């Protein structure tokens, strides 16, 4: 299982707001798919899947403010 983490975006602010999820828990995602977008200092960033599998354990919902580098969800590889 791989972790989906919020990257350390170079900014003075150390927090981001989850703006929108593009997939629900247990949906299948592919490498490069945009999982969700975050807002940091009025700029939107797309966060993409770094592996293929099922999106699981979504820890935050839209509107939540989270720290940069936070563990956001998991992707479970199908075996």
C-alpha positions as CSV (number, residue, x, y, z in Angstrom):
1,X,0.0,0.0,0.0
2,X,1.3,3.4,-1.0
3,X,0.8,6.7,0.9
4,X,-0.7,9.7,-0.8
5,X,0.9,12.7,0.8
6,X,0.6,16.4,0.2
7,X,3.9,17.6,-1.4
8,X,6.0,20.3,0.3
9,X,4.9,23.2,-2.0
10,X,7.4,26.0,-1.8
11,X,5.4,28.7,0.0
12,X,5.4,30.9,3.1
13,X,2.3,29.2,4.3
14,X,2.7,25.7,5.7
15,X,-0.9,24.7,5.2
16,X,-3.2,23.9,2.3
17,X,-7.0,23.5,2.0
18,X,-8.4,20.5,0.2
19,X,-10.5,22.2,-2.5
20,X,-11.9,19.2,-4.4
21,X,-11.6,15.4,-4.6
22,X,-11.9,13.9,-8.1
23,X,-12.2,10.3,-6.9
24,X,-14.1,8.6,-4.1
25,X,-12.7,6.0,-1.7
26,X,-12.4,2.5,-3.3
27,X,-12.3,3.9,-6.9
28,X,-9.5,2.7,-9.1
29,X,-6.9,5.2,-10.1
30,X,-4.0,5.2,-12.5
31,X,-0.5,6.8,-12.3
32,X,-0.9,10.4,-13.2
33,X,-4.6,10.7,-12.5
34,X,-5.5,13.9,-10.6
35,X,-6.7,12.7,-7.2
36,X,-7.5,16.1,-5.6
37,X,-6.7,19.7,-5.7
38,X,-5.5,22.0,-2.9
39,X,-5.5,25.7,-2.5
40,X,-2.3,27.4,-1.1
41,X,-2.2,31.2,-0.8
42,X,-5.0,31.5,-3.5
43,X,-3.1,29.2,-5.9
44,X,-4.6,25.8,-6.9
45,X,-2.4,22.7,-7.2
46,X,-3.4,19.3,-8.6
47,X,-2.2,16.3,-6.7
48,X,-1.7,13.2,-8.9
49,X,-1.5,9.5,-8.2
50,X,2.0,8.2,-8.1
51,X,0.9,4.6,-8.4
52,X,-2.0,2.5,-9.8
53,X,-4.6,0.9,-7.5
54,X,-7.6,1.6,-5.3
55,X,-7.9,4.8,-3.4
56,X,-8.4,4.0,0.2
57,X,-8.4,5.6,3.7
58,X,-9.2,9.2,2.7
59,X,-8.3,11.1,5.9
60,X,-9.5,14.5,4.9
61,X,-12.6,16.0,3.2
62,X,-13.1,19.0,1.0
63,X,-12.6,22.2,3.0
64,X,-10.2,20.7,5.5
65,X,-7.0,22.6,6.2
66,X,-4.0,20.3,6.4
67,X,-0.2,20.7,6.9
68,X,2.1,20.3,3.9
69,X,3.6,16.8,3.7
70,X,0.5,15.4,5.5
71,X,-0.5,11.8,4.8
72,X,-3.8,12.3,3.0
73,X,-4.9,8.8,1.8
74,X,-3.6,5.4,0.6
75,X,-3.5,3.6,-2.7
76,X,-3.8,-0.2,-2.5
77,X,-2.3,-2.1,-5.4
78,X,-4.5,-4.9,-6.8
79,X,-2.7,-8.2,-6.4
